[in-house]
Amino acid sequence: MNRRDEFVQRPRLALGVGIALIALVALIGAVIPVTPLAIDQRWSEWMTDLQAATLHHLALIFNYLGRGLGRALSLAAIGLALILTRRWVALIAFAATESLTPLVSNLFKQIVDRPRPPGAMLHATSSSFPSGHAAYAGATCVALVLLFTSPGKGRRLWWAVATAGVVGMAWSRTYLQLHWLSDVVAGSLLGVGISLAVFGGTQWWTANRRKRTLDP
């Protein structure tokens, strides 16, 4: 395996953690009420109290990056970088992550069918749980760290940056009154889980396949 495609130090652990996070979101979806939780309601009221022009513009930037042209251009740029450097295994893992995330998120939306908060600042379709934008941010921010940094302690700064990106997207969805707090938490966990599972699983499978090829 190309060293650039060694995404994690312990691929089986990453795969296991990813599957566990996806299962946790499924469990949350099975028990969460259609009506908002008390913390959802309090958080929504706090976001209303925080309304300001600067924060509104920031939230709209996150909204743009998580949908339509902004999302397509971001994904295309990452994919092109992987193609130009001939990182085919990485490209497959990235494509699988970005394909599975909206599919699984939309599946949960259909099953849970939770109404969105009242008073949304933007038009939105589909149900509220989990947040697709938050899932996209979780999956993509984790993928960027795994794709373009080396495993080890040197990743700490980049994990902090990735966390800020995920938190920022999650915040923006609640600020715009498009999701409850529990929706964005679940969406973030789902995206992170899918990314870890796909990249860990890809590395584990590729390493085992290579080992079987080399063994007499």
Short mmCIF file of the C-alpha atoms (twelve columns), coordinates in Angstrom:
data_MODEL
# 
_entry.id   MODEL 
# 
loop_
_atom_site.group_PDB 
_atom_site.id 
_atom_site.type_symbol 
_atom_site.label_atom_id 
_atom_site.label_alt_id 
_atom_site.label_comp_id 
_atom_site.label_asym_id 
_atom_site.label_seq_id 
_atom_site.Cartn_x 
_atom_site.Cartn_y 
_atom_site.Cartn_z 
_atom_site.pdbx_PDB_model_num 
ATOM 1   C CA . MET A 1   0.000   0.000   0.000   1 
ATOM 2   C CA . ASN A 2   1.175   3.506   -0.820  1 
ATOM 3   C CA . ARG A 3   2.171   5.200   2.443   1 
ATOM 4   C CA . ARG A 4   0.014   8.179   1.503   1 
ATOM 5   C CA . ASP A 5   -2.976  5.848   1.676   1 
ATOM 6   C CA . GLU A 6   -2.254  4.718   5.231   1 
ATOM 7   C CA . PHE A 7   -5.041  6.817   6.664   1 
ATOM 8   C CA . VAL A 8   -4.973  5.643   10.291  1 
ATOM 9   C CA . GLN A 9   -2.590  3.838   12.601  1 
ATOM 10  C CA . ARG A 10  -5.160  1.202   13.598  1 
ATOM 11  C CA . PRO A 11  -7.602  0.616   10.749  1 
ATOM 12  C CA . ARG A 12  -9.634  -2.064  12.518  1 
ATOM 13  C CA . LEU A 13  -10.171 0.273   15.466  1 
ATOM 14  C CA . ALA A 14  -11.247 3.094   13.123  1 
ATOM 15  C CA . LEU A 15  -13.652 0.721   11.408  1 
ATOM 16  C CA . GLY A 16  -15.089 -0.412  14.732  1 
ATOM 17  C CA . VAL A 17  -15.480 3.124   16.091  1 
ATOM 18  C CA . GLY A 18  -17.141 4.201   12.860  1 
ATOM 19  C CA . ILE A 19  -19.659 1.366   12.960  1 
ATOM 20  C CA . ALA A 20  -20.353 2.087   16.639  1 
ATOM 21  C CA . LEU A 21  -21.096 5.764   15.874  1 
ATOM 22  C CA . ILE A 22  -23.461 4.839   13.053  1 
ATOM 23  C CA . ALA A 23  -25.222 2.381   15.356  1 
ATOM 24  C CA . LEU A 24  -25.468 5.069   18.049  1 
ATOM 25  C CA . VAL A 25  -27.198 7.431   15.623  1 
ATOM 26  C CA . ALA A 26  -29.591 4.647   14.647  1 
ATOM 27  C CA . LEU A 27  -30.365 4.073   18.333  1 
ATOM 28  C CA . ILE A 28  -30.932 7.781   18.919  1 
ATOM 29  C CA . GLY A 29  -33.243 7.884   15.924  1 
ATOM 30  C CA . ALA A 30  -35.229 4.949   17.285  1 
ATOM 31  C CA . VAL A 31  -35.908 6.579   20.659  1 
ATOM 32  C CA . ILE A 32  -35.909 10.320  20.000  1 
ATOM 33  C CA . PRO A 33  -39.358 11.924  20.216  1 
ATOM 34  C CA . VAL A 34  -40.897 13.785  17.306  1 
ATOM 35  C CA . THR A 35  -41.265 16.831  19.525  1 
ATOM 36  C CA . PRO A 36  -38.100 18.726  20.552  1 
ATOM 37  C CA . LEU A 37  -36.231 17.784  23.700  1 
ATOM 38  C CA . ALA A 38  -36.001 20.352  26.493  1 
ATOM 39  C CA . ILE A 39  -32.387 21.096  25.555  1 
ATOM 40  C CA . ASP A 40  -33.433 21.495  21.917  1 
ATOM 41  C CA . GLN A 41  -35.975 24.115  22.885  1 
ATOM 42  C CA . ARG A 42  -33.577 26.008  25.147  1 
ATOM 43  C CA . TRP A 43  -30.851 25.994  22.512  1 
ATOM 44  C CA . SER A 44  -33.279 27.234  19.856  1 
ATOM 45  C CA . GLU A 45  -34.335 30.115  22.097  1 
ATOM 46  C CA . TRP A 46  -30.689 30.988  22.761  1 
ATOM 47  C CA . MET A 47  -29.990 31.057  19.007  1 
ATOM 48  C CA . THR A 48  -32.923 33.432  18.575  1 
ATOM 49  C CA . ASP A 49  -31.524 35.714  21.256  1 
ATOM 50  C CA . LEU A 50  -28.104 35.724  19.527  1 
ATOM 51  C CA . GLN A 51  -29.383 37.039  16.203  1 
ATOM 52  C CA . ALA A 52  -26.918 39.480  14.620  1 
ATOM 53  C CA . ALA A 53  -26.026 40.426  11.054  1 
ATOM 54  C CA . THR A 54  -22.452 39.084  11.261  1 
ATOM 55  C CA . LEU A 55  -23.538 35.730  12.648  1 
ATOM 56  C CA . HIS A 56  -26.295 35.505  10.047  1 
ATOM 57  C CA . HIS A 57  -23.803 35.997  7.199   1 
ATOM 58  C CA . LEU A 58  -21.454 33.420  8.731   1 
ATOM 59  C CA . ALA A 59  -24.283 30.905  8.978   1 
ATOM 60  C CA . LEU A 60  -25.155 31.526  5.327   1 
ATOM 61  C CA . ILE A 61  -21.537 30.815  4.322   1 
ATOM 62  C CA . PHE A 62  -21.730 27.429  6.043   1 
ATOM 63  C CA . ASN A 63  -25.070 26.831  4.347   1 
ATOM 64  C CA . TYR A 64  -23.509 27.553  0.937   1 
ATOM 65  C CA . LEU A 65  -20.557 25.240  1.584   1 
ATOM 66  C CA . GLY A 66  -22.868 22.397  2.576   1 
ATOM 67  C CA . ARG A 67  -25.189 22.357  -0.424  1 
ATOM 68  C CA . GLY A 68  -25.478 22.870  -4.158  1 
ATOM 69  C CA . LEU A 69  -22.644 24.531  -6.028  1 
ATOM 70  C CA . GLY A 70  -20.502 25.178  -2.960  1 
ATOM 71  C CA . ARG A 71  -20.587 21.531  -1.958  1 
ATOM 72  C CA . ALA A 72  -20.031 20.303  -5.519  1 
ATOM 73  C CA . LEU A 73  -17.002 22.543  -6.044  1 
ATOM 74  C CA . SER A 74  -15.455 21.483  -2.734  1 
ATOM 75  C CA . LEU A 75  -15.863 17.788  -3.481  1 
ATOM 76  C CA . ALA A 76  -14.620 18.225  -7.049  1 
ATOM 77  C CA . ALA A 77  -11.483 20.020  -5.849  1 
ATOM 78  C CA . ILE A 78  -10.646 17.244  -3.389  1 
ATOM 79  C CA . GLY A 79  -11.333 14.553  -5.964  1 
ATOM 80  C CA . LEU A 80  -9.197  16.336  -8.566  1 
ATOM 81  C CA . ALA A 81  -6.299  16.600  -6.118  1 
ATOM 82  C CA . LEU A 82  -6.457  12.845  -5.546  1 
ATOM 83  C CA . ILE A 83  -6.646  12.125  -9.279  1 
ATOM 84  C CA . LEU A 84  -3.682  14.359  -10.108 1 
ATOM 85  C CA . THR A 85  -1.579  12.597  -7.466  1 
ATOM 86  C CA . ARG A 86  -2.836  9.169   -8.649  1 
ATOM 87  C CA . ARG A 87  -4.112  8.193   -5.208  1 
ATOM 88  C CA . TRP A 88  -6.681  5.745   -6.467  1 
ATOM 89  C CA . VAL A 89  -7.362  3.946   -3.182  1 
ATOM 90  C CA . ALA A 90  -7.846  7.289   -1.454  1 
ATOM 91  C CA . LEU A 91  -10.155 8.448   -4.236  1 
ATOM 92  C CA . ILE A 92  -12.309 5.341   -3.907  1 
ATOM 93  C CA . ALA A 93  -12.543 5.743   -0.129  1 
ATOM 94  C CA . PHE A 94  -13.401 9.430   -0.466  1 
ATOM 95  C CA . ALA A 95  -16.030 8.802   -3.126  1 
ATOM 96  C CA . ALA A 96  -17.587 6.038   -1.034  1 
ATOM 97  C CA . THR A 97  -17.694 8.288   2.034   1 
ATOM 98  C CA . GLU A 98  -19.325 11.171  0.189   1 
ATOM 99  C CA . SER A 99  -21.830 8.846   -1.500  1 
ATOM 100 C CA . LEU A 100 -22.814 6.872   1.578   1 
ATOM 101 C CA . THR A 101 -23.232 9.895   3.852   1 
ATOM 102 C CA . PRO A 102 -26.246 11.466  2.082   1 
ATOM 103 C CA . LEU A 103 -27.748 8.049   1.383   1 
ATOM 104 C CA . VAL A 104 -27.663 6.974   5.037   1 
ATOM 105 C CA . SER A 105 -28.693 10.422  6.252   1 
ATOM 106 C CA . ASN A 106 -31.721 10.486  3.944   1 
ATOM 107 C CA . LEU A 107 -32.647 6.953   4.985   1 
ATOM 108 C CA . PHE A 108 -32.744 8.026   8.628   1 
ATOM 109 C CA . LYS A 109 -34.749 11.113  7.657   1 
ATOM 110 C CA . GLN A 110 -37.376 8.935   6.012   1 
ATOM 111 C CA . ILE A 111 -37.575 6.537   8.943   1 
ATOM 112 C CA . VAL A 112 -37.583 9.070   11.793  1 
ATOM 113 C CA . ASP A 113 -39.641 11.753  9.984   1 
ATOM 114 C CA . ARG A 114 -39.070 14.439  12.602  1 
ATOM 115 C CA . PRO A 115 -40.534 17.895  11.862  1 
ATOM 116 C CA . ARG A 116 -38.175 20.840  11.504  1 
ATOM 117 C CA . PRO A 117 -38.240 23.732  13.967  1 
ATOM 118 C CA . PRO A 118 -40.761 26.491  13.309  1 
ATOM 119 C CA . GLY A 119 -39.532 29.800  11.976  1 
ATOM 120 C CA . ALA A 120 -36.757 28.517  9.693   1 
ATOM 121 C CA . MET A 121 -34.831 31.341  8.020   1 
ATOM 122 C CA . LEU A 122 -34.350 29.372  4.796   1 
ATOM 123 C CA . HIS A 123 -36.575 27.035  2.851   1 
ATOM 124 C CA . ALA A 124 -35.772 23.393  3.548   1 
ATOM 125 C CA . THR A 125 -37.331 20.140  2.445   1 
ATOM 126 C CA . SER A 126 -37.311 16.689  4.035   1 
ATOM 127 C CA . SER A 127 -37.430 15.946  7.744   1 
ATOM 128 C CA . SER A 128 -35.163 17.250  10.464  1 
ATOM 129 C CA . PHE A 129 -33.339 14.216  11.906  1 
ATOM 130 C CA . PRO A 130 -30.442 13.935  11.289  1 
ATOM 131 C CA . SER A 131 -28.980 17.084  9.782   1 
ATOM 132 C CA . GLY A 132 -27.619 16.343  6.316   1 
ATOM 133 C CA . HIS A 133 -25.373 19.410  6.392   1 
ATOM 134 C CA . ALA A 134 -23.865 18.327  9.713   1 
ATOM 135 C CA . ALA A 135 -23.374 14.784  8.393   1 
ATOM 136 C CA . TYR A 136 -21.616 16.157  5.319   1 
ATOM 137 C CA . ALA A 137 -19.348 18.335  7.467   1 
ATOM 138 C CA . GLY A 138 -18.502 15.462  9.807   1 
ATOM 139 C CA . ALA A 139 -17.675 13.111  6.951   1 
ATOM 140 C CA . THR A 140 -15.727 15.627  4.881   1 
ATOM 141 C CA . CYS A 141 -13.714 17.234  7.678   1 
ATOM 142 C CA . VAL A 142 -12.599 13.825  8.947   1 
ATOM 143 C CA . ALA A 143 -11.832 12.721  5.397   1 
ATOM 144 C CA . LEU A 144 -9.638  15.770  4.800   1 
ATOM 145 C CA . VAL A 145 -7.527  14.995  7.861   1 
ATOM 146 C CA . LEU A 146 -7.196  11.324  6.914   1 
ATOM 147 C CA . LEU A 147 -6.373  12.125  3.287   1 
ATOM 148 C CA . PHE A 148 -3.859  14.935  3.621   1 
ATOM 149 C CA . THR A 149 -2.065  14.440  6.928   1 
ATOM 150 C CA . SER A 150 0.021   11.576  8.285   1 
ATOM 151 C CA . PRO A 151 -1.148  9.396   11.184  1 
ATOM 152 C CA . GLY A 152 0.310   10.361  14.549  1 
ATOM 153 C CA . LYS A 153 0.579   13.227  16.996  1 
ATOM 154 C CA . GLY A 154 1.196   15.725  14.199  1 
ATOM 155 C CA . ARG A 155 -2.498  15.554  13.405  1 
ATOM 156 C CA . ARG A 156 -3.629  17.197  16.630  1 
ATOM 157 C CA . LEU A 157 -3.799  20.685  15.133  1 
ATOM 158 C CA . TRP A 158 -5.669  19.438  12.079  1 
ATOM 159 C CA . TRP A 159 -8.125  17.493  14.223  1 
ATOM 160 C CA . ALA A 160 -8.808  20.739  16.064  1 
ATOM 161 C CA . VAL A 161 -9.403  22.531  12.761  1 
ATOM 162 C CA . ALA A 162 -11.692 19.724  11.582  1 
ATOM 163 C CA . THR A 163 -13.622 19.840  14.843  1 
ATOM 164 C CA . ALA A 164 -14.101 23.586  14.430  1 
ATOM 165 C CA . GLY A 165 -15.487 23.004  10.949  1 
ATOM 166 C CA . VAL A 166 -17.963 20.383  12.133  1 
ATOM 167 C CA . VAL A 167 -19.059 22.475  15.112  1 
ATOM 168 C CA . GLY A 168 -19.410 25.540  12.907  1 
ATOM 169 C CA . MET A 169 -21.672 23.736  10.452  1 
ATOM 170 C CA . ALA A 170 -23.748 22.250  13.269  1 
ATOM 171 C CA . TRP A 171 -24.120 25.657  14.901  1 
ATOM 172 C CA . SER A 172 -25.174 27.283  11.634  1 
ATOM 173 C CA . ARG A 173 -28.050 24.839  11.130  1 
ATOM 174 C CA . THR A 174 -29.471 25.632  14.557  1 
ATOM 175 C CA . TYR A 175 -28.804 29.361  14.204  1 
ATOM 176 C CA . LEU A 176 -30.853 29.383  10.997  1 
ATOM 177 C CA . GLN A 177 -33.578 27.441  12.843  1 
ATOM 178 C CA . LEU A 178 -33.367 24.618  10.314  1 
ATOM 179 C CA . HIS A 179 -32.590 21.874  12.836  1 
ATOM 180 C CA . TRP A 180 -32.849 21.099  16.516  1 
ATOM 181 C CA . LEU A 181 -29.634 20.689  18.484  1 
ATOM 182 C CA . SER A 182 -30.105 16.920  18.724  1 
ATOM 183 C CA . ASP A 183 -30.457 16.755  14.917  1 
ATOM 184 C CA . VAL A 184 -27.057 18.335  14.304  1 
ATOM 185 C CA . VAL A 185 -25.337 16.284  17.010  1 
ATOM 186 C CA . ALA A 186 -26.663 13.105  15.420  1 
ATOM 187 C CA . GLY A 187 -25.755 14.298  11.932  1 
ATOM 188 C CA . SER A 188 -22.197 15.129  12.961  1 
ATOM 189 C CA . LEU A 189 -21.742 11.735  14.623  1 
ATOM 190 C CA . LEU A 190 -23.152 10.003  11.563  1 
ATOM 191 C CA . GLY A 191 -20.770 11.738  9.173   1 
ATOM 192 C CA . VAL A 192 -17.748 11.108  11.379  1 
ATOM 193 C CA . GLY A 193 -18.780 7.473   11.793  1 
ATOM 194 C CA . ILE A 194 -19.174 6.858   8.070   1 
ATOM 195 C CA . SER A 195 -15.824 8.474   7.284   1 
ATOM 196 C CA . LEU A 196 -13.963 6.460   9.919   1 
ATOM 197 C CA . ALA A 197 -15.666 3.231   8.896   1 
ATOM 198 C CA . VAL A 198 -14.975 3.688   5.194   1 
ATOM 199 C CA . PHE A 199 -11.361 4.824   5.470   1 
ATOM 200 C CA . GLY A 200 -10.515 2.333   8.215   1 
ATOM 201 C CA . GLY A 201 -12.267 -0.478  6.372   1 
ATOM 202 C CA . THR A 202 -10.596 0.412   3.078   1 
ATOM 203 C CA . GLN A 203 -7.124  0.433   4.611   1 
ATOM 204 C CA . TRP A 204 -7.740  -2.807  6.498   1 
ATOM 205 C CA . TRP A 205 -9.102  -4.596  3.415   1 
ATOM 206 C CA . THR A 206 -6.323  -3.291  1.157   1 
ATOM 207 C CA . ALA A 207 -3.587  -4.307  3.592   1 
ATOM 208 C CA . ASN A 208 -5.040  -7.812  3.982   1 
ATOM 209 C CA . ARG A 209 -5.389  -8.188  0.223   1 
ATOM 210 C CA . ARG A 210 -1.780  -7.123  -0.286  1 
ATOM 211 C CA . LYS A 211 -0.626  -9.514  2.431   1 
ATOM 212 C CA . ARG A 212 -2.447  -12.435 0.809   1 
ATOM 213 C CA . THR A 213 -0.863  -11.551 -2.544  1 
ATOM 214 C CA . LEU A 214 2.665   -11.494 -1.079  1 
ATOM 215 C CA . ASP A 215 2.292   -14.676 0.983   1 
ATOM 216 C CA . PRO A 216 3.428   -17.806 -0.898  1 
# 
